[in-house]
Amino acid sequence: MTTMTATASTTTVARTVTTATALPPRWVVRLAHLTALTPLPSGLWRIAAALGIPVGFTGDNPMATVAFGSSFSLYMIALTLFAEALGLLALGLVQRWGEVFPRWIPLIGGRHVPTAVAVIPAGLGATALTVLCLTGAFGWDAPDTMGHPDSPDGIAYWIMTVCYLPLVAWGPLLAVVTGHYWLRRHRAGRLHQDQH
């Protein structure tokens, strides 16, 4: 009886340790939420432009004459929704659905998400976002971008700049959250192997 109780107690402790190891720390959860929010300001700016609100562009620039419902307007809305959906995927790196496929998914629902299935796309995404956003930041005032005479100036320039600035952090934040996801899953896997 004592041996059985000790074994049950050890199993409970082992399950607790495995669960505790699998839970991300609060700072990583906060970083994941911050990562998900980084495309939001630029998205709100694009939605305003797509609705036909003047954002400071002039001349022949399509942003100067955008009308709500036009193909360009719909493109900007679709781009915003796509970017927001990508941003929200960062939450999967700290939520249960990033470790176990939701039950409603046919064939794979309820199964563990292979670590590589999450880490490889997230890592590639973090790299691509870092390169694209840093390139965009360094070329922000180039003659063919915001340095162009038809581009916003004054307060409109600063509003657009402030809205797009968080994108510079998107890739690096995603890289940190992805790295921690891999480390957490790797440690949990090793702990599970050690128990068996």
N, C-alpha and C positions, 0 to 999 in steps of 0.2 A: 504494500500500500504506500509506504514512504517513497519507494523507488518510483512508483507511478506518479505520485504527487510531485516529486522532484523533476521528473521528465516533463510533466505537464507545465510546471513552472518555468523550466528552461525553454520549452517551446513558446510559451507566452512571451518571455523576455526576448527570445530570438525574433518573434514576429514584431514585437514593439521596436526593437533595434532596426529591423528591416524597414518598417514603416517610417521611423524617425529619420533614417538615412535617406529614404526616398523623398521626403518632404523638402522642398527648397526653402532656404532661409528667407526671412522677410525682405532683406535687402534685394535679393534676386527677384522676388515677386514684384517689388516696387520698380525695379529696372525693367522688367518685362512689360508692366503697365505703361511706363514712360516710353518704352520702345514702340508700343502700340499707338501711342498718342503723337509721336513725332510727325507723321504725315498730316495730322489734322489741321494745323494752321494754314498750310499751303492749300489743302483741300477746300477749306472754307473760303480762301481767297479766290480759288478757281470757280467755286459755285457762285460767288458774288459776280464774277466776270461773266459766267455762263448765263446768269439771270439778266444780263444786260446792264448791270451797274457799272458806270465808268470807273476804270481802275488806273487811268493815267496814260494809256497808249493813245497815240495820234497817228495821222497820216493813213497810209495804206495797210498798216498792220492789221491782221484779222482780229486782234484783241480790241482794236479801236471801234470796230463796227459789229461786234458780235451781238446777235439777237437771240433771245430765248427761244428754243425750239429749232434753231438752225442746226445743221449737221455739226458745225464746229462747237456749238453750245452743248449738244448731246455728247460729243466726243470728250469735252472737258468734264462733264458730269460722270461719264463712264470711267475716265481716267482717275477721277477722284475716288469713286467707289472701289475700283480695282486696288488703288494704293491703300485705301483704308482696310480692305480685306486682307491684303498682305501684311499690313501692320498688326492686325488682330491675330494673325497666325503666331506671333511671338508669344501670345498668352498660352498657347499649347505647350510651350516649353516649361511652364510652371503649373499647368493644370493636369488633372487626371486624364483628359482626353488626348493629351500629348504622350501618354504612356500606355493607355489601353484604348483601342478603337471603340467609339460609341456603339452600343448594341444595335442601333437602328441601321448601321451600315451592313448591307447584305454580304454574306460569306465571311467577312473578317471581323464583324462586330463582336466585342468582348475579348478579342485576342490582344496580346501585347504588341505595341508598336515597336518594331525593330529600331534600335537606337540609330542606325545609319539612315533609316527612312526619314527621320526628323533632322539629324545632324548635317547630312550632306546638303540637302536643299537650303537649310538655314545658314550653313557656313558659306555656301556659294552666294546666297542672297546677301549676306553680310559683306562679303568681299566686293560684289558688284555694286551694292549701295554705297560703300565707302569710296570706291573709285569714282563712280558717277557723281556723287554729291560733292566730293572734294574737288573734282575737275570743274563742276559747275560753280563752286564757290570761288575758285581761283580765277575763273573766267567770267565772273558775274558782271564786271564792269567793262568787258571787252567791247570793241566797236560794233560787233554784230549782235550783241545781247543788250544789256542794260545801258551800255555806253552809246547806243544808237540814238539819233535825235528824236525818233518816234517813241522811244521808251519813256516810262514814267519818270518824272523828276519831282523834286521837293518832297512833300508829305506822302504822295502816292508812291514814290521810290522807296521811302523808308518803311511804309506799310508793307509793301511787297517783300522787301528785304527781310523784315522781321518775321513775316509769315513763312518764308522759305528757309530761314536760318536753322530751325530745328532739324531739317533734313540732313544736315551735316553730321548730327549725332546718331542718326538712324542705324547706319552700318556698324559703327563701333559698339553701340548699345546691344544690338542684335548679336554681335560676336561674343560679347561677355555672357549674355544669357544662354547662348548656344553652347559655349564652352562649359558653363556650369551645368547645363543639362547633361552633356556628355559625361562629365566627371561624376555627377550624381548617379546616373544610370550605370556607369562603369563600376562604381563602388558598390551599388546595390547588387549588381550581378556577381561581383566577387564575393560579397557577403553571403549571397544565396548559395554559391558553389561551396563555400567553406562550411556551411551548415549541412550540406549533403555529402 
